[in-house]
Amino acid sequence: MKALKDLVRPSIWNLKPYSSARDEFHGHASVFLDANENPYNAPYNRYPDPLQWQLKKRLGELKGVDPQSMFLGNGSDEAIDLVIRAFGEPGIDNILSIDPSYGMYEVCANVNNVPFRKVKLNKYFDLEAEVLLKETNEQTKIIFLCSPNNPSGNNLNRNEIYKILDQFTGIVVIDEAYIDFSSTPSFTSDLQKYPRLIILQTLSKAWGAAGVRLGMAFASPEIINILNKIKYPYNINQLTQEYVLKMLEDTHPMHKQLNRILSERNTLESTLHRVPCVIDIYPSDANFLLIKVKDANATYEHLVKEGIIVRNRTNVTLCNDCLRLTIGTPKENNKLLDALNRMPV
Ligand SMILES: *Cc1c(COP(=O)(O)O)cnc(C)c1O
């Protein structure tokens, strides 16, 4: 393991962060004349809590993570970008990821001009640590993993992930956007043991709150401090903080929806086996199924004509003739099945 100072970009390590009015005064007062806010239109006239402590406390209870080990972002996408900006020196350091996986790692690396390399998964869309580690070099600062993986839907082999955590000296990001759907536990319980591990989760999938934009990064407090230092001061707006706190008061609706989605995934999977144009259905621990069909482009167009939009993944590594189907309501899934059954083969 490397010292954090040797992983963080020197300019970021030495950065003196912006200090807002809300940062500079802590405590109780009755008159706030320090932030040039309009005194009317409460409560939205006030800047929100820059570190979202109330929300982190509640999320901490749910996730079993200390609020000091938590970063909240405008979706996980903000965390992905900040991790790359914190650790990847443009044109010098490099980032490694698995292929296929979520497209934002590469886009963010490119935006930041940090060289990005992908290592192909095996034919089961699974990770082989040795193959990945062989591609690392002295300038590899970050490895991005995603489990359950998008677009394949499977969990990556846990032992192989541990091999990477044990052997790689830089930052390992595990994107757990789909963890709520998974039968395997989160890696959050390994945060203490692996101080260079960053786990990403989101409210965009199982929680049904993609429009609210709230992503979480869990890591050692020293990594969280670095991310806090470079984020926009008020990156989570007051409306989002309030909405999410309210939503988290009662977790029953989410669990009910989650169980419904999982049972629909099973139904859809077994029914798809009898659809003529379907060749293969890949195992999924997420809220979508990757399927191989006879002709993905033709099937995609056929579905569009029927008013159904799925994700055509045929040009993605290992995904030739594959479509990614999000699990919808029973009615939506039946429409999809009917339309697929009408696909001429
Ligand atoms: C959907 C998804 C996300 C979610 O991103 P948000 O910015 O939180 O909406 C993150 N990672 C993966 C792999 C995803 O598929």
The ligand as an ORCA input file, in Angstrom:
! r2SCAN-3c Opt
* xyz 0 1
  C     -26.673      3.709    -12.975
  C     -25.279      3.562    -12.552
  C     -24.708      4.481    -11.681
  C     -25.541      5.590    -11.124
  O     -25.066      6.823    -11.343
  P     -25.783      8.050    -10.620
  O     -24.931      9.180    -11.077
  O     -25.706      7.812     -9.146
  O     -27.196      8.120    -11.098
  C     -23.407      4.292    -11.251
  N     -22.701      3.230    -11.660
  C     -23.231      2.308    -12.492
  C     -22.446      1.134    -12.865
  C     -24.530      2.460    -12.960
  O     -25.024      1.555    -13.805
*
